[in-house]
Amino acid sequence: MKLVYINLIVTVLLLHCQEALFAQKVVAEFKSTKVVDSASGVNNNEGNLPKANNGGIYVVAHRGAHIGIPENSLPAFRKAIDLGCDFVEIDARKTKDGKIVSVHNSAIDVYVTGKTGKVSDYTLAELKEMCIGEKLGTEWKGTRIPTFEEILDLCKGEIGIYLDLKEPLVPELLEIIRKYEMESDIIWYIPASHMDVIKQLKKMCPECFPMPDPGPEKNIQNVVEQIHPRVMASDMGQLKESFVKTAHSYNVKVIVDEKQGTPAEWEKIIKWGTDGIQTDDPEALINYLKTK
């Protein structure tokens, strides 16, 4: 009789284990399900983009808040944080010895008098010897090109990052981003023409936010069906009210790169329903948004 009871108990325990394994499998399959409805192509995942600070419009400080301050510098990024911007835009490039820094132009003479060549021609140590602020006045003497790690140290918990991928550096950048646990704080600007890079990012980091620029409105559906983004980039050459409506029909947000940077342009952009604006004058844009 005891043997029968033991067998019964073992059978019950095995059934419970099987049910638990089945439940885990269902949850895993649910998590791996595509966030786009196969019939409609609509993105059903609201994502984890932060709420905009300034009247519901994301303010992106292009190369930091750099009016009177060296662009792509820690002081410019600090100013953007102090202003209350939602994102700082940075440009990722690799040095000769494989370190990642933020520099918009590859030509170093744009920033440093008496130097020639590209950023990739110099090691990080050599670049750190160069001052990128002297052209703007003696008060910026000693301002250096920041490393990606220095930028993350400054921005973590303070502001999001709009990462302009100047070079295909997905694995290298992800290794650093994961150390800082900032996967959800960064949107990756990658033109849709570089679909291989976007797919690499999606594969390596499903929780990351690729932000493709689809180009003309007619490309939006194809881009959505391929990579299911939660945000798209555009510029004033392509942006129309219908562009925004099409993107929103797939639950995709739109951030536009301004052209003129005037209140009249901002008014038009906002009227069209755009979700964010990348600007060279974030202070003026924030002050404008406060009047709305």
DRENMAR-789510 format. One record per residue (C-alpha): x, y, z; residue in three letters. Coordinates in pm, whole numbers, padded with zeros to 5 digits, always signed. Layout:
N
XYZAla/...
% end
This chain:
292
+00000+00000+00000Met/+00284+00240+00088Lys/+00440+00175-00253Leu/+00112+00272-00422Val/+00099+00599-00228Tyr/+00460+00678-00315Ile/+00396+00615-00684Asn/+00089+00837-00667Leu/+00285+01121-00507Ile/+00563+01092-00766Val/+00305+01101-01047Thr/+00142+01417-00907Val/+00480+01589-00871Leu/+00573+01503-01229Leu/+00244+01646-01354Leu/+00308+01972-01165His/+00658+01996-01316Cys/+00522+01943-01666Gln/+00259+02214-01612Glu/+00525+02456-01488Ala/+00747+02388-01788Leu/+00454+02438-02022Phe/+00369+02772-01857Ala/+00730+02888-01895Gln/+00725+02793-02262Lys/+00403+02988-02320Val/+00547+03298-02152Val/+00868+03272-02356Ala/+00673+03237-02679Glu/+00457+03535-02584Phe/+00762+03752-02519Lys/+00917+03655-02851Ser/+00600+03733-03047Thr/+00643+04012-03301Lys/+00504+04345-03190Val/+00345+04404-03529Val/+00008+04256-03616Asp/+00066+04030-03917Ser/-00257+04135-04083Ala/-00241+04511-04037Ser/+00131+04577-03986Gly/+00040+04793-03687Val/+00296+04814-03408Asn/+00111+04697-03096Asn/+00402+04757-02859Asn/+00391+05104-02704Glu/+00755+05060-02604Gly/+00937+05230-02321Asn/+01024+05570-02466Leu/+01018+05824-02183Pro/+00744+06081-02156Lys/+00844+06410-02319Ala/+00938+06686-02075Asn/+00824+06985-02276Asn/+00454+06991-02351Gly/+00451+06645-02505Gly/+00719+06728-02765Ile/+01061+06564-02745Tyr/+01340+06822-02758Val/+01663+06682-02901Val/+01973+06899-02855Ala/+02169+06854-03179His/+02535+06799-03079Arg/+02431+06921-02735Gly/+02319+07273-02644Ala/+02614+07416-02833His/+02537+07784-02891Ile/+02854+07951-02764Gly/+02979+07614-02639Ile/+03196+07358-02823Pro/+02964+07112-02997Glu/+02966+06745-02898Asn/+03140+06835-02574Ser/+03056+06749-02215Leu/+02974+07117-02137Pro/+02727+07123-02429Ala/+02564+06803-02305Phe/+02554+06938-01948Arg/+02378+07252-02072Lys/+02117+07038-02251Ala/+02050+06852-01925Ile/+02015+07178-01732Asp/+01770+07314-01992Leu/+01544+07012-01955Gly/+01597+06859-02299Cys/+01477+06504-02356Asp/+01775+06384-02561Phe/+02123+06492-02660Val/+02235+06397-03010Glu/+02585+06251-03029Ile/+02795+06120-03318Asp/+02982+05792-03272Ala/+03323+05749-03436Arg/+03614+05514-03369Lys/+03970+05624-03297Thr/+04283+05463-03438Lys/+04311+05240-03132Asp/+03946+05134-03134Gly/+03798+05370-02875Lys/+03464+05541-02941Ile/+03430+05919-02924Val/+03165+06173-03020Ser/+03267+06391-03314Val/+03038+06508-03593His/+03293+06572-03868Asn/+03556+06311-03941Ser/+03809+06583-04035Ala/+03989+06694-03720Ile/+04089+07038-03855Asp/+03725+07148-03826Val/+03780+07159-03449Tyr/+04153+07187-03391Val/+04381+07448-03547Thr/+04704+07310-03689Gly/+04592+06947-03709Lys/+04505+06751-04023Thr/+04364+06411-04105Gly/+04067+06222-03967Lys/+03960+06120-03619Val/+04046+05762-03712Ser/+04407+05865-03780Asp/+04466+05940-03411Tyr/+04468+05733-03093Thr/+04246+05839-02805Leu/+04550+05962-02613Ala/+04650+06181-02908Glu/+04298+06320-02943Leu/+04282+06396-02571Lys/+04585+06621-02612Glu/+04387+06841-02854Met/+04162+07127-02745Cys/+03832+07157-02936Ile/+03722+07479-02767Gly/+03985+07741-02847Glu/+03807+07856-03164Lys/+03517+07969-02944Leu/+03729+08161-02696Gly/+03973+08121-02412Thr/+03700+08018-02166Glu/+03676+07686-02348Trp/+04047+07619-02352Lys/+04104+07266-02232Gly/+03775+07127-02365Thr/+03839+06779-02505Arg/+03664+06532-02733Ile/+03456+06309-02502Pro/+03460+05932-02504Thr/+03136+05739-02524Phe/+03186+05624-02164Glu/+03228+05983-02043Glu/+02902+06076-02214Ile/+02715+05786-02054Leu/+02859+05877-01714Asp/+02717+06228-01755Leu/+02381+06137-01907Cys/+02276+05827-01711Lys/+01959+05905-01518Gly/+01960+06263-01649Glu/+01876+06261-02020Ile/+01824+06029-02315Gly/+02074+05987-02598Ile/+02001+06023-02969Tyr/+02287+05818-03112Leu/+02385+05908-03468Asp/+02573+05604-03592Leu/+02840+05755-03818Lys/+03013+05417-03848Glu/+02881+05057-03813Pro/+02978+05010-03448Leu/+02681+04816-03310Val/+02872+04541-03120Pro/+03125+04783-02973Glu/+02860+05033-02862Leu/+02632+04767-02719Leu/+02911+04625-02506Glu/+02952+04964-02340Ile/+02580+05044-02319Ile/+02506+04715-02144Arg/+02769+04787-01879Lys/+02577+05105-01799Tyr/+02237+04932-01829Glu/+02117+05209-02063Met/+01961+05004-02342Glu/+01624+05178-02299Ser/+01775+05529-02272Asp/+01915+05544-02625Ile/+01755+05582-02967Ile/+01975+05478-03258Trp/+01957+05693-03569Tyr/+02030+05469-03867Ile/+01914+05545-04224Pro/+01680+05274-04354Ala/+01921+05229-04645Ser/+02148+05055-04390His/+01892+04786-04314Met/+02165+04532-04241Asp/+02292+04746-03952Val/+01940+04795-03815Ile/+01871+04422-03828Lys/+02202+04354-03656Gln/+02098+04586-03374Leu/+01753+04425-03349Lys/+01906+04078-03331Lys/+02169+04168-03073Met/+01944+04391-02863Cys/+01568+04333-02905Pro/+01498+04585-02628Glu/+01691+04866-02802Cys/+01527+05146-03001Phe/+01645+05167-03363Pro/+01524+05491-03520Met/+01536+05448-03898Pro/+01501+05734-04142Asp/+01278+05585-04412Pro/+01327+05871-04656Gly/+01007+05933-04856Pro/+00668+05854-04704Glu/+00616+05569-04949Lys/+00891+05372-04771Asn/+00730+05377-04427Ile/+00524+05061-04465Gln/+00820+04857-04588Asn/+01041+04978-04302Val/+00772+04901-04044Val/+00714+04552-04182Glu/+01086+04473-04177Gln/+01199+04604-03839Ile/+00891+04721-03643His/+01040+05045-03505Pro/+00874+05247-03230Arg/+01020+05576-03353Val/+01131+05714-03692Met/+01346+06007-03795Ala/+01281+06250-04077Ser/+01389+06592-04201Asp/+01204+06892-04338Met/+01282+06782-04693Gly/+01066+06470-04650Gln/+00828+06560-04369Leu/+00464+06627-04450Lys/+00150+06600-04245Glu/+00064+06280-04431Ser/+00408+06136-04340Phe/+00330+06180-03971Val/-00020+06036-04008Lys/+00114+05731-04190Thr/+00377+05668-03922Ala/+00122+05715-03645His/-00111+05466-03814Ser/+00155+05206-03728Tyr/+00196+05345-03374Asn/+00539+05483-03467Val/+00654+05818-03330Lys/+00829+06075-03551Val/+01125+06298-03461Ile/+01218+06555-03724Val/+01544+06740-03784Asp/+01454+07108-03816Glu/+01586+07315-04106Lys/+01524+07681-04023Gln/+01481+07655-03647Gly/+01220+07929-03633Thr/+00891+07957-03441Pro/+00704+07946-03772Ala/+00869+07616-03864Glu/+00815+07472-03517Trp/+00447+07568-03530Glu/+00405+07382-03859Lys/+00591+07076-03731Ile/+00378+07060-03417Ile/+00054+07120-03609Lys/+00135+06816-03823Trp/+00150+06606-03507Gly/+00525+06540-03498Thr/+00642+06391-03169Asp/+00986+06549-03142Gly/+01221+06809-03289Ile/+01600+06797-03321Gln/+01727+07152-03291Thr/+02045+07357-03276Asp/+01879+07598-03030Asp/+01707+07386-02766Pro/+01673+07677-02525Glu/+01470+07878-02777Ala/+01257+07575-02866Leu/+01181+07499-02501Ile/+01086+07862-02439Asn/+00859+07847-02744Tyr/+00693+07527-02622Leu/+00622+07693-02286Lys/+00395+07940-02467Thr/+00180+07664-02616Lys/
% end
